[in-house]
Amino acid sequence: MNHREIFSDARWLSPRQSLDAALFRSEIEINRTVQKAEITICGLGWFILYINGRRVGSDEFAPAYTDYHDRPDMNLSYPLNDDFSHRIYALKYDVAEYLHEGKNVLGVAVGGGYYHQTLRKAEGNMNYGNIKLCYKLDVDSEVFYSNRKDVRYSQGYFEKSNLFYGETLDFRGFDRKWSTVDGNLSDGEEPFETAPPKTEYYIQDCPTDKVAEVLAPELVKNFGDFSVYRIAKNISGYPVIRCGNEGETVVIECAEDLNDDLTLNNRSVGFNVQRQMEIIKTDGGEIFHPVFCWFGFRYFSLTNNAEPVEVRVIHSDVEVTSDFCCSDETLNWYYKAFVNTQLSNMHSGVPSDCPHRERLGYTGDGQLTCNAVLTEFDAEKFYRKWLLDILDCQDKNTGHVQHTAPFAGGGGGPAGWGGAIINVPYRLFRHFGKRDELEKVFPAMEKFVKYMESRCEN
């Protein structure tokens, strides 16, 4: 579908400057009792929707990550002449229960995610552009569209927000009622209206991320200025903390391992500037947590001007449909470790290589685990979505397939990576027997084989 088929007359809105994340606010007047209401919405990279102060749904890191649209200024360190296809997902929500007769407020937090990525320089510039928002709200017989005259935006409490480098959230002086009729964005500005991205548009049908589990942190050691805590297992997600004092600067850092002195060991993120950190400047609101960032960790440090409340385990909402138990505890551990590791690497519709450092959909890693994942999880929709990412990242002329899907740099090679375009649809067919789905993909599979043959000798 094209933009108009999804959003009709709605406009894409962006801040007037480059922001990691922003808050958008719009007031609408409804002159009747609400019977039916549905919103179609997309915020790039990710969004969280509020109506009259209430969060709509429980989706995290939505919409799904894709090769959204063309990027003309990647400036890669190697030639890239491939002709990709592209897609963007929107989501639909039934919002009748959130609306009422009279004045209503729509509030949307939009974060960069993989879309507005200005810090991670893989082999070039992977930024698609500024964050943006588009929505269409149908209330009975009336339609409200996103447009620059009715919407205001503000940087809000987002001082910094980056999936790969963490966030700095500054709540000092911030109006927490910003998405209600009693609140406002005091520094709100009129946004730019931008041209709709040139891409294919779809309503998302693969699982979104959810909070899947809540774990209790345990104290490892108090170091005076900060304390180190642990949870029962390595996970993807984030700590939730409490600080009732206004004007404090709270620092959270996450890691997979500890040093001998029980401080955090950052080896698995490369001991470099990419640290799993969250900095929060408090307003006395008590409960705080990251917004557009997850971490991969078992241990975390927290400055002692705050205390931990819980750790939220977050990953794509796929059900574990298997179980395994035997007399060998090593085999039992292997099964549990695989399930936990795989779930930690399922985010925003993409199977990743790791949840804390590169966070990319490597076609090598994803195809190697495909059969096991389809055996152990209800992951058909998840992997069918990722197969579309692989197809999008196939050169329409030569048949070459990139080493990450969606394409975001990273290392790779020929069949060990690009062969995902053969292996993934084959595994889906073996598990679910949908011949028509395999036949749709077969020309792309055949084109990749011909590409490989043309580059081989003897």
N, C-alpha and C positions, 0 to 999 in steps of 0.2 A: 504494500500500500504506500501511497505518497502522503505528504504532510496533510493535505486537505482532507483526505479520506479518514485520517485519524483525528485531527484537531480542528477541521473546518476553518473558521476565521480567526482562531487563536493566534497570538503573536509570540515568537520566541523573545524572551527578555534576558538581558545581561547587564551586569554592573557597568558603570562608566569607566571603571579602572580594573586592572587585573587584581582579583581577590582570590585567596585560597578557598574561601567559603563566605556565604552571605545569608541574610534573612530577607525574605520577601513578604510583604503584607498587603492585603487588599480587603476593603470593606464592601459588602454587598447587601442590598436591601431586598428582602423577600416579603411580598404583600399577601401571602396566603399561608395556610397551614401546609406544611411539607408532607406530601404523600410519598413521592419517589424522588431520589436524587442520586446521581452517579457522576463521579469525576474521572476524567481521563487525564493523566498527568505524567510528565517526564521532567526530571531535573538532572542535568549532566554536570559532573559525573554521577552523584547520588543525591537523593532528597529524603526529607522527612516532612510529612504533611501534618499540620495542626488545623483544626477548625474550632473556633471559640475556645481556645486554650486546651483542647483535648487532642492527644496524638491519635491519628487515624491509623489503625492496624498496628502490627508489630514487626513489619519488615525492616531488615537492616541491609545496608549497602545495596540499595535498589535504585535504578533498574540494573539488570544484568550487564556485565562488562562485555563489550563487543568492539570490533574494529569499526568505530562509529561512522566515520566519513573520511574523505581524503585529507591527507596532511601534506601540503606542498613544500613545507620548509623543514623536513626532517634532518637534512644535512648529515646523512649517515657517513660513517667512516669506511663504508664499502658501497659498491654500486648496487642500486635497487631499481630495477626497471620493470618489476612485476606490476601487473594490472589487477588490483584487488576489487572485490565487491564489498558492500558495507551494509550495516543494519543498525537501527536504534530501536530499543524497546520502550514502550509506555506501559503504565499500569492503570487498571480500573479499580475503583473502590465504590461500594455502596455507602453513601454518606448521609442518608436520610436521618439517621438517629442523631447526627451531630448538628443539624441545622434546625432553625426555628423561624417563626414569623417575626419580621422586624429586621434589625441590623445584625449582621453576622460578619465574622472576620476569618479570612483564610490566611494562614501563616505557613510559609514553606522555608525550611532550612535547606540550603543547597551546598554541597561540598564537592571538592575537586575529584576525589577518587582517582581512577585511572585516566579520566578525561583531561582535567586541567593539571597536568603533571609537569611542573617546572623545575624540580630539583633532581629527579633521577635521570641522569644522562647515560643511557645504556650504550648504544653506539652512535647516538645522535639525539636530536630533539624529538621526544615522544609526546609532546603537548599537542592536543587537538584544538585548543582554543580556550577562551574564557568560559567560566561556568555559565549555565543558561537554564531557563525554565520556560515551560509551556504547559498550559492546562485548558481544559474545557469542562465546565460544570453544568450539567443538565439538571434543572430542578423543575419537575413536572413539565410544564410547557415552555419554560423560560430557560435561556442559555446564557451563561456568563463566561466570557473569554478573557484570557490573560492579555493585557495591553498596557502600554506605558502610562496612560492617563489615570488608570484606576489602581496601579500597583506602585508601591514604594519599596525601596530596598535599603539595607544598611549592612555594614560589616558586622554589626552586632557584637557578640562576645568572642568572635573568632579573630584573635591576633595572628595566629598561624595555624594551618591545618594541612597536613600532607600525609598520605597513606604510608609512605616509605620512611618518613622522618618524624612522625608524631605531631602533636598539637600543642599550642599555647592558647588557653581559653581565659579571657579576662572578663569576669562578671562584675567587676567594681562599677557601680553606678548604672548597671544594666537593668532595664525594666523587664522583669520576668513575666509580666502580663502582656507582653508585646503582641501575642496572638489572640487576645481577647478584646472585647469592646471597651474595657476599662483601661487598656494599655495602649502603647504606641511605640513606634520607632522614632524617637525624638530627632535623630539625625537622618531620617529617611530621605532618599533622593529619588527622582524619576529615573527609571532604568532606560537603557537603550533598547530599541526594537531591532533585532538582528534577523537576517535572512534565514529561513529554515534550512538546516543542514541538508545537503544533497545526498540522500541515502534512501534505503528502504525502511519503512516503519512497520512495526509489529506490536501486537499486544503480548506482553510477556506471559509465557505459559510454562516456563521452567521454574523450579523452586527458588524462592528468595532465601536470604539468610535469616535466621531466627536465633534468639537466645534459647539454646537447647538444654542448658543445665546451669545450675548455680552451685558453686563450691565455696567452702569455708576456708579462709586463709589461716595458717598457723604461724606464730612467731618463730623465727630462726634465731635472731640475735638483735638486741638493741645496741646500736653504736653511738648513742647519745643524740646526735643531730638527726639521725635517721634510723630506721629499723628495716630488717630484711625479713620477708615472709615467704612461705611456700604453700603450694596447694598439692593435692594428691597425685596429679599427673600433669604432663606437658599438654598444653591446650592452645587453641586460638580464641582470642576474646580480649577482655580487659578487666582490670580491677575497678571496683566501685568504692569510693572513699567518703568519709564524713569529716567536715570541718565547719564548726559552728561560728567561728570567729571571722569577722569581716576584715579584709585587707591583708590576708595571709597569702604567701606564695607557696603552694604545695607542689612538690616534685615527685612524680612516679617514674620509675624505670623498671623495665622488664627484661628478663634473660632466661635462657634455657638451663644454665648451669651456675655453680658457685665455685669460687676460688677456695684454696685451702683455708684462708682466713674468714670464709663465709660471706665475703663480699661478692657482688655479681660478676660473673664471667661472661664477657661479650664476644667470645671467640666466634660464635656461630653467626654473628652479623659482621664479622671481619675486622673487629677492633678499629672501625673507622668512624667517620662522622655520622654514619647511619645508625643512630641509637634508637632504641624503642622507648621513647620518653614522652611523658605528658606533663605539662606545666599548667597549673590552674591557679588563677588569681581570684580569691574568693570574695563573695558579697554577703556572707552570713547565711547563705541558702542551704547549708548543711550537706546535701548529697551531691556528689559530682562524679562524672565519668567521661571517657572519650566519646566523641560523636561520630566522626567519619574515619575512624582508624581502629583496626584491631592489632593485637600483638600476638606473637608466638612465644610462649613462656611457661615455666613452672614456678619461677621465683620472681619476686619483685621487691624493690626497695621503695620506701615511703618516708618522706620527711616527718618528723615527730610532732609537727603542728597539725597533723591529721591522723585518722585511724582508719583501717580497712573495714569495710562492711561485708563485701562478698566479691567473688570473682565470677563473671558471666562468661560462660562458654558459648561461642557464637560460630556457626557454620551454616552451610546450605541445609535447608530443611528436607533432608533425605532420611528415610527410615532404614534402620538396620534390620534386615529381614532374615538374618542368619544367626546361628548360635553354634558354639563349639566347646566341648569339654571332654577331657580324657584323663588317663592316669598319669600322663607326663606333664608336669607343671611348666616345663620349658615350652612345649607346644601350646599349652593354654596361654602362656604369656605372649607368644608370637601372634596368636589370633587377636588378643586384646590390643596389642601394640599396633597391629595393622589397622584395625577398625579405628582406633583413636587417631593414628597418624593420617589416615585417609580423610576422615572427617575434618581434621584441622587444615587440610589442603583443598577444601571444597568451599569456594567463596564466589559470590556474584556470578554463578553459572559457569565457572571455569575451574578445572582441576589444576592446581599449581604444583610447582616443584618444591616450594617451602613456604610457610605462612608468615615468615618474619623478615627475610632479606630480599630475594628477587621477586617472589609473589607473582610469577608469570605462568601462563598456560603453555609450558613447553610441550611440543608435540611428541617428544621422546618419552617423557615421564608419563604423560596422560595415556598414551597408547599401551605402554607396558603394564599399567595398572588396570586398564579397561576391563579385561575379562574378570579379574578378581573383584572389582567394584560391582560389576553387573551381577556377579554371583552372590555377593554379601549384602548388597544394598538395593533398595528400590530406587534405582538411579537412571531409569530409561530416559525420562524427560531431561534430566541433567545432562546426560551424554549426547542426546540428540541435539540439544542446544549447542554443545561444544563442537559437534560434528559440523554444524552450520558455520561456526567460527573457522574451522579448518578449511571448509570449502570457500569461505570468503577470502582466505589468505592463500588461495591457489592462483597462480598467474593464469589468466584466462587465455593467454597465447601459447605459452610453452608447457603448462602443466606443473611447473615447479611449485612446491609447497614450502612455506616458511617454517622456521624452527620454533616459533611461538605463535599461538593462535588464541586470542587476537594478537596481531603482530606488535611486539614491543621490544625488539632487539633481543639480546641474549645469544649465547653460543649454540651451535648445532651443526648438523650435517645432512647428508642425503636421506637414505631410507630409514635410518635409525630415528629420524625425526619426521621428515615428510611422509614416510610410510604410514603415518597415522591415517592418511586418507584411504588406505587400503584396510588397515587392521581394525579401525573403529567401526566402520559400517559392517564389516564382516562379523565382528563380535556382536554387534546389535542384532544382526540377522540370526546368528546362532542362538542367541538367548530368546528372541521374541518372534522369529519366523516371519517377519513382515517383508515378503518378497517385493512388494510394490515400493517400499522405502529403499530397498537395496537397488532396485532397477533405476530409481531416480538418480542415485549417486554413481552408478556404474560408469557413465561416460567420464566423470571426473577421475575415478579410479584408473580407468584405462589411459587417460591422458597422462597421468603421473608415471605409469609404467613406460609409456612411450618416451617421456622425458628422460627417465633413467636410462633406457636403452640407448638413447641418442648421445649420452654422455659416458658410455661404457666402452671398453675395448676388450677383445678376446673373450 
